[in-house]
Each structure stands twice: as C-alpha cells, then as structure tokens.
Amino acid sequence: WFDLQPHDVRAQEFGLLRSLRWQVNVPSVESWLSMFEGRFGVLMAGEFSRSVIWMREDLRQLAFTMMLWRPASNVHAPRRLAGGLFSIGLLRATLLPAEALRPQHVCHDEWEELFLQSQMMNEVPACALQPEYVQLVLGCLVATTNLPIEEIQRDCEFTMGCLRGARGDLNQMYACGAP
C-alpha cells in the first residue's frame, strides 16, 4: 500500500485548487434541490410536472426559513437537508402519503405531530395518488436521491426537526417584538 503522509495530501489538494484557480463551488441546499428536481422530472418523464413546479417555490421558502435559522454545515449537510426537503415537498404536493416517509422508530402520531409543527399546517395533506402510483413515485424518489428509503426517511425526520426548531425560534423572536 501507499505511505501517504499529511503533507502529501495537502500538496495534492493545493495543486488541485491551483489548477481550478481557487474557483470551487460548494454544493448548496439550493443546488441539490435543483438537481433532485431535474432528476425526478426525467425519471417521471414529465409526469406531475405542475406539482414539481409548485414544489420548487414552496421548497425554496422552506429552505430559506431553515437556512436563516441554521446554515448548512457538516451536521446540517446540504445534500441531507435538500433530500429531506424534496421528499417533504412530495408529501406537501400530495404525491406521497406521510406514512411513506415515516422512519420505523417513530410512531404514527409523533410523525404527524412533527410534520404539522415543522410545516405550520393544521392537517397532514392526503395523498392524491392510487397506491400503484405511490410506489412509482417512491421508486423515483429513491433513484432521484440515490439513497435507500430508510435513509430518505431519516433525512425527512432530521429536516422536519430542523424546520420545527427554525419555526419555533422565529415565532419566539417575533413574540418578543423583533422586527
């Protein structure tokens, strides 16, 4: 095997950055959302395009709220947040039932409560699709994110927890008279 030393790695990294002229674009929640939207549209062959267009603006607002509260970081990785947001967007657009995104370790009532608190909604949207279409959408979501459904479910839980925290903090801030 290789006898790779830290200074060798730094030298390679520096050479790469120099060749890129230090123009490095780190993927953001926004860029991941755009990529997921494009992949999903291709995989679904344009089916549900109106819903995806509606989701675009809806998800940008959710992402903005979340990023105001807690910017992306290693813990709040942009890909993880975007995957959670995109999946939640499919639920909000009535293309998936809430149960499809619920992790196994979370009970039904807790999942609905987390969703409602994170989304500032009075009720969980009902899925408008027949079960066979739900399976198609789920399959396309897995292919879009390139993640197993269990990881998508964890990302949804994580993202909704972040949104709930953001909304709670923002509400508290406004209640205290912040502009």
C-alpha positions in Angstrom: 0.0 0.0 0.0 0.9 3.7 -0.1 2.8 5.5 2.5 0.8 8.7 2.3 1.7 11.5 4.6 -0.5 14.5 5.5 1.9 16.9 3.7 1.5 14.8 0.5 -2.3 15.1 0.7 -2.0 18.9 1.3 0.3 19.2 -1.7 -2.2 17.4 -3.9 -5.1 19.4 -2.6 -3.1 22.7 -3.2 -2.3 21.6 -6.7 -5.9 20.8 -7.4 -7.1 24.2 -6.1 -4.4 26.0 -8.1 -5.5 24.2 -11.3 -9.1 25.2 -10.5 -7.8 28.8 -9.9 -9.4 28.5 -6.4 -12.9 28.6 -8.1 -14.6 26.0 -6.0 -18.4 25.9 -5.9 -19.6 24.0 -2.9 -23.0 22.4 -3.4 -25.7 24.2 -1.5 -29.2 23.2 -0.5 -30.5 25.2 -3.5 -28.2 23.4 -6.0 -29.1 20.0 -4.6 -32.8 20.8 -4.8 -32.4 21.8 -8.4 -30.6 18.6 -9.2 -33.2 16.5 -7.4 -36.0 18.3 -9.3 -34.3 17.7 -12.6 -33.6 14.0 -12.0 -37.2 13.5 -10.7 -38.6 15.2 -13.8 -36.5 13.0 -16.1 -37.4 9.8 -14.2 -41.1 10.6 -14.2 -41.0 11.6 -17.8 -42.6 15.0 -17.0 -45.5 13.3 -15.2 -46.7 15.6 -12.3 -44.7 18.5 -13.7 -47.2 21.0 -12.4 -46.7 19.6 -8.9 -43.0 19.8 -9.2 -43.2 23.4 -10.4 -45.3 24.2 -7.4 -42.9 22.4 -5.2 -40.0 24.5 -6.5 -41.2 27.7 -4.9 -42.6 26.0 -1.9 -39.3 24.3 -1.1 -37.2 27.4 -1.7 -39.3 29.1 1.0 -38.8 26.2 3.4 -35.1 26.1 2.6 -34.8 29.9 3.2 -36.5 29.6 6.6 -34.3 26.7 7.6 -31.0 28.4 6.4 -31.9 31.6 8.4 -32.1 29.5 11.5 -29.2 27.1 11.0 -26.8 27.4 8.0 -25.7 24.3 6.3 -22.7 22.6 7.9 -21.2 19.1 8.3 -24.0 18.3 10.7 -26.6 20.1 8.6 -25.2 18.8 5.2 -26.8 20.5 2.2 -27.5 17.2 0.4 -29.2 15.7 3.5 -31.4 18.8 4.0 -32.2 19.0 0.3 -33.2 15.3 0.2 -35.4 15.8 3.2 -36.9 18.9 1.8 -37.5 17.3 -1.6 -39.2 14.3 0.0 -41.3 16.5 2.2 -42.2 18.5 -0.9 -43.7 15.4 -2.5 -45.8 14.9 0.6 -46.9 18.6 0.6 -47.7 18.3 -3.1 -49.9 15.2 -2.3 -47.8 12.9 -4.3 -46.8 10.8 -1.3 -48.6 9.8 1.9 -46.9 10.8 5.2 -46.5 7.2 6.2 -44.2 6.5 3.2 -41.7 8.9 4.7 -42.0 7.9 8.4 -39.0 6.1 9.9 -39.9 2.8 11.6 -38.7 4.0 15.0 -41.2 6.9 15.0 -44.9 6.2 15.8 -47.7 7.4 13.6 -48.9 10.1 16.0 -45.4 11.5 16.7 -44.7 11.6 12.9 -47.9 13.6 12.2 -47.1 16.0 15.1 -43.6 16.5 13.8 -44.9 17.2 10.3 -47.5 19.6 11.5 -45.2 21.5 13.8 -42.4 21.7 11.1 -44.8 22.8 8.4 -47.1 25.2 10.3 -50.1 23.3 9.0 -53.3 22.2 10.6 -53.5 18.8 8.9 -51.3 16.4 7.0 -52.1 16.6 3.3 -53.8 13.4 2.0 -52.1 11.7 -0.9 -53.9 12.2 -4.1 -52.5 9.1 -5.9 -53.5 5.5 -6.2 -51.2 3.0 -4.4 -49.5 1.9 -7.7 -48.6 5.5 -8.4 -47.3 6.0 -4.9 -44.9 3.0 -5.4 -43.8 4.6 -8.7 -43.1 8.0 -7.0 -41.3 6.3 -4.2 -39.1 4.4 -6.6 -38.3 7.6 -8.5 -37.5 9.3 -5.2 -35.1 6.6 -4.3 -33.5 6.9 -7.7 -33.5 10.7 -7.6 -31.7 10.9 -4.3 -29.6 7.7 -4.9 -30.4 6.7 -1.3 -32.3 3.8 0.3 -35.8 4.6 1.6 -34.6 4.2 5.2 -32.0 7.0 4.7 -34.6 9.2 3.0 -36.9 8.7 6.0 -34.1 9.6 8.4 -33.3 12.7 6.3 -37.0 13.7 6.4 -37.1 13.3 10.2 -33.9 15.3 10.5 -35.1 18.1 8.2 -38.5 18.4 9.8 -36.8 18.6 13.2 -34.7 21.5 11.8 -37.7 23.2 10.4 -39.6 22.8 13.7 -36.7 24.4 15.5 -36.4 27.2 13.0 -40.1 28.0 13.1 -40.2 27.8 16.9 -37.2 30.1 17.3 -38.6 32.6 14.7 -42.0 32.6 16.4 -40.4 33.2 19.7 -38.3 36.0 18.3 -41.4 37.7 16.8 -43.3 37.3 20.0 -40.5 39.2 21.8 -41.0 42.2 19.5 -38.2 41.6 17.0 -38.7 43.4 13.6 
